[in-house]
Every structure is written in C-alpha cells, then in structure tokens.
C-alpha cells in the first residue's frame, strides 16, 4: 500500500506517522511510541486501528472520560476501556459475585480500626488520620501486601522495601493501621465489596482470568505504577503498542515507575518510534521546550506564538480563560487570594490539598489565636513533621501553604475562612500546579515563579529529572501565549 494514502479525515499522515503505521501493519513488532506534548498521539492510534487488519484490539486509557472519547474515535473492533474497568470485570468473575463499589471503604475500615484502639492511641491515630488514609491508597498502588496475609500470593514489594521507600517515615502506629486495614480490605474484596484501587489491586495480585486480545494498546505509558505494570504482564499475551512521553514523567512521588517507558521497552522488546511534531505549541513555545526535548518540531503552518518575561503584571492584565501554573502550591494560593481581593474570579484546579490543610489549621489552636501565635503553631507543626520526614520538600510546601493563610488572616479563625473560601471559589482564571496541569492546554499560560524549578529539595538524579519534566509540562500547556512571571511583581 502506498504510504501517501494514509489519511485521517482530510489530514494526511506525517512521515513519522507513516513510519509507525508501516511498522504496525507490516511487522509483528511491539511498538513504543515516544510522543511529545501535543504530537497527535490519539490521531496516530486512530491511524493504526484504521489501517491494520481488522482484529480485536483492547485500547486502555487512564480515566473514563478519555476511554469514552477514544470509543467515539476508534473503529468498532476496538474495545476502549480503563484499566480499572478491566480489573473490575476480572475480579467479578474471580469471586463469582456481583461487586459493590464502595468509595469510602478504606475510610470506613480505618475508622473502625482506630476505634478499636485504646483511648490514647486513638487520639494519636486521629491526628494523622488523613495521612494514614493516603498511605492505604499508596500501598495498594504499589502492590504492598502485609506480612502474614495471603502468604501464597507473590509479592511485588517486600514490607521492608515498601516502608523504607516512603518520603515521610510512617510511625509504628500508622504501619499497624495500614496493615490492619489492608487485611480487612482483602477479606471484604473476596466478599464482593471493593473500591477503585481494589479494581486493580485484587485481580492483579490475588488472581483472575484476564481477557485475551491479539493487540493491547496503552496510553500515558510513562505514568504506569508497579501495579499497572504487573497487570499488563497478565494482559499482554501477543502484541503490545504503548504510547507515552518520557519527558512528561512527573508522578514518581505518586508511585509511577521511574523510567517506566524504558522498563516496558526492555520487558517487551519494543521498537521505539518518535512523534516529535507538536500540533499544539507554536514556534516560540516549541523553541522554549527544546531545553528538555531538543528534537521537538512544529508543523509548517505553525503560528509564531508569544513568549515574554513580564517585569510587572496586574490582576486586570490576566485574560479570562488563562491558566496560572506554578511548581509549588503556596505561591499559587497567595496569588489566588490576591486576585480574589482584586475582584477577579479564580478557580484552583485539582487541588486535593485543601481539606487536609483546613484540618491542620483547625488543629493549631483556638480560632482567636493572633497571627504571630498562628505562625508559631505552624512552625511547631512543621518541626514535628520534619522529624519524621525522609524528604523535607512536601512538609515545607504544606507549611508554606499554611503560612499563606496565616498571613492573610488576623486570627486563626480568619485564616481558616480564607482557606475555605479559596478552595470553594469558581471563576474564569484557573490556578494549578505543574503536576495538575498535565494533560491540559490553555490559550494563555502564566508560568509563576519559574525559578522554583527545579525544587531545591530535589537531590537525586531521578528527582532532578522529574523537576525538569515539570518545567517542560508547564511550558507545553500554552497554545499561543506564555508569560514568565514572579509573584513579587504582581501589582
């Protein structure tokens, strides 16, 4: 077949896409497609499915919205699914019963476990309740099974390795609580009650019959967790095509496998192929992104775009629909509160820190505490956390966020009110961290305090690499305008 006829609608495939289609159609190779930001990876998957011989294909997306969009774009012989829904069906067959999805399962199990403790231990457990709950979820994502539970099951990670790998050292009580919750969680899962994490955790570790497809396709390959990698080994029986961007690998802190795409390439003997033309970013922004991806290109018809370092900026100079993106949360919160004071509508996007920060504020003392006393309480909280932390960066960031609210309020009560208002605000200017910006795009992006990247707390080569990736992600969110701004220059 003449490669020049490879089309999608009225668009002709690029030379890179043609090479990928040819490899998919004319070879049996497993393919690893390295797709830069905005490089038409979804269109490339469409082209593969369009020109390959018709056969059952499983296309895996990371969330339901993307899976539904893919289902509309891909041919009928392609089953589009999330990795969670695959796991759900496998586990339902494995335990031969209708499953009940309980999103508060871990919360309820942890609550019951804490209530079974002696009163003094209960007080200690409630102090760290939200952090312990996150540990339960993190343990599942990493495939951790407590010692003594299901000894016949092959472990992905040992107890010693898991607890030693955490950024913040868990207390003996937290380790006990997580182990107890996971033990009860597994029993309930066999009885048919699961949560979202169990949809992957249970079938991958505890057994089930996975569907067989001649071809498995997976997106966002750089973000796969150890548990995701383990599930893929059960799913992939013939051919495998994975798409991802190694320069958008930024979720190591959340459990994503470091250099995950390289692991896939090695495990499945994959042939790596590039998609280097960004159809999202204009010329000026591509030039900026080349600090990380030197081979990044733009199409012939690309706009020039605009990149500028602003010495001064005002609340009124920010167009509606713009995004303000920062490496750290505290500068975002401070910026957001200043914009609210100026009468601009803002929205914090995907900030899951909010409830936890409000809880910490409420535990600092009585609401009549004066500003100086609040700051002193925050410093004590920070010092206590740092004693248990293996990495001080996350603790410092949360403490800095608390100080933002303390600085705006005359009392602790006022600081809490500012925090609660901020986390419920909705407006046309979006503020988000670099980690939350991944997968999004905006006409205009304000890169807030770019000097914060890389974080001064990044010390290992892996951490520094992730920081450079965060910078790349922020820059490549812009479709037209990119402004570098500092919080101190906001008038």
GIZIDA-V813997 format. One record per residue. PHI is phi in radians with two decimals (NA if undefined). Layout:
# GIZIDA-V813997
phi = (PHI:PHI)
This chain:
# GIZIDA-V813997
phi = (NA:-1.19:-1.05:-1.20:-1.56:-1.26:-2.35:-2.36:1.12:-1.70:-1.81:-1.63:-1.05:-1.30:-0.96:-1.14:-1.14:-1.05:-1.07:-1.18:-1.06:-1.05:-1.15:-1.21:-1.43:-1.81:-2.26:-1.86:-1.12:-1.33:-2.05:-2.01:-1.65:-1.61:-1.89:-1.23:-1.01:1.28:-1.66:1.06:-1.19:-1.16:-1.07:-1.16:-1.10:-1.04:-1.09:-1.03:-1.17:-1.23:-1.75:-1.28:-0.96:-1.10:-2.78:-1.09:-2.28:-1.88:-1.87:-1.79:-2.01:-1.57:-2.57:-1.12:-1.06:-1.16:-1.07:-1.20:-1.14:-1.10:-1.07:-1.27:-1.68:-1.67:-1.08:-1.14:-1.43:-1.80:-1.58:-1.75:-2.66:-1.57:-1.15:-1.17:-1.18:-1.07:-1.06:-1.03:-1.15:-1.12:-1.23:-1.06:-1.24:-1.15:-1.77:0.92:-2.73:-1.26:-1.54:-1.88:-1.61:-1.95:-1.21:-1.81:-1.00:-1.13:-1.05:-1.17:-1.13:-1.14:-1.03:-1.12:-1.16:-1.10:-1.14:-1.43:-1.44:-1.12:-0.95:-1.09:-1.21:-1.04:-1.04:-1.13:-1.16:-1.17:-1.06:-1.94:-1.00:-1.13:-1.18:-1.16:-1.09:-1.13:-1.09:-1.07:-1.13:-1.11:-1.08:-1.15:-1.06:-1.66:1.26:-1.38:-2.16:-1.03:-1.02:1.56:-1.65:0.80:-1.08:-1.35:-1.51:-1.23:-1.46:-1.44:-2.63:-1.35:-1.04:-1.08:-1.16:-1.09:-1.18:-1.38:-1.62:-1.27:-1.15:-2.04:-1.09:-1.39:-1.31:-1.02:-1.15:-1.10:-1.06:-1.06:-1.12:-1.07:-1.10:-1.16:-1.11:-1.13:-1.06:-1.21:-1.04:-1.12:-1.05:-1.13:-1.13:-1.14:-1.45:1.90:-1.83:-2.35:-2.09:-1.07:-1.15:-1.12:-1.04:-1.77:-1.04:-1.24:-1.16:-1.22:-1.66:-1.89:1.89:2.76:-1.70:-1.55:-1.15:-1.91:-2.29:-1.11:-2.48:-1.95:-2.06:-2.34:-1.82:0.93:-1.08:-1.27:-1.78:-1.16:-1.49:-0.96:-1.20:-1.06:-1.05:-1.17:-1.17:-1.04:-1.11:-1.50:-1.50:-1.40:-2.04:-2.20:-1.91:-2.44:-2.20:-2.10:-2.18:-3.02:-2.25:-1.05:-1.46:-1.87:-1.42:-2.29:-1.86:-1.01:-1.13:-1.68:1.97:-1.10:-1.16:-1.15:0.94:-1.04:-1.18:-1.14:-1.09:-1.09:-1.02:-1.25:-1.18:-2.03:0.84:-1.54:-1.62:-1.46:-2.40:-1.66:-2.21:-1.91:-1.60:-1.52:-1.58:-1.63:-1.60:-1.28:-1.00:-1.07:-1.36:-1.05:-1.05:-1.20:-1.27:-1.21:-1.06:-1.85:-2.15:-1.04:-1.57:-1.13:-2.22:-2.18:-1.28:-1.02:-1.53:-1.04:-1.32:-1.20:1.34:-2.46:-2.24:-2.66:-1.64:-1.59:-1.37:-2.43:-2.64:-2.21:-1.04:-1.34:-1.53:-1.65:-1.15:-1.00:1.57:-1.31:-2.10:-1.90:-2.13:-2.43:-1.16:-1.94:-1.40:-1.03:-1.08:-1.09:-1.11:-1.10:-1.08:-1.06:-1.15:-1.18:-1.19:-1.08:-1.07:-1.51:1.55:-1.59:-1.47:-2.31:-2.50:-1.43:-1.66:1.08:-1.47:-1.49:-1.31:-0.84:-1.00:-1.14:-1.15:-1.11:-1.08:-1.10:-1.00:-1.19:-1.63:-1.32:2.61:-1.18:-1.14:-1.44:-0.93:-1.34:-0.94:-1.09:-1.20:-1.12:-1.05:-1.15:-1.14:-1.12:-1.10:-1.17:-1.05:-1.09:-1.07:-1.13:-1.19:-1.12:-1.12:-1.78:-1.50:-1.50:-2.21:-1.38:-0.95:-1.04:-1.18:-1.04:-1.10:-1.13:-1.09:-1.11:-1.11:-1.08:-1.16:-1.03:-1.19:-1.10:-1.26:-1.47:-1.79:-1.28:-2.31:-1.09:-1.04:-1.19:-1.08:-1.10:-1.10:-1.07:-1.11:-1.14:-1.15:-1.08:-1.38:-2.00:-1.25:-2.38:-2.82:-1.41:-1.74:-1.76:-2.09:-2.75:-1.36:-1.03:-1.20:-1.40:-1.38:-1.00:1.56:-1.90:-2.60:-2.50:-1.07:-2.26:-2.15:-1.83:-1.53:-1.47:0.85:-1.07:-1.17:-1.34:-1.90:-1.37:-1.06:-1.18:-1.60:-1.43:-2.12:-1.49:-0.97:-1.14:-1.15:-1.14:-1.08:-1.11:-1.11:-1.09:-1.16:-1.05:-1.05:-1.06:-1.06:-1.06:-1.05:-1.49:-1.39:-1.47:-1.64:-2.55:-2.08:-2.29:-2.02:-1.60:-2.36:-1.99:-1.03:-1.16:-1.66:-1.36:-1.43)
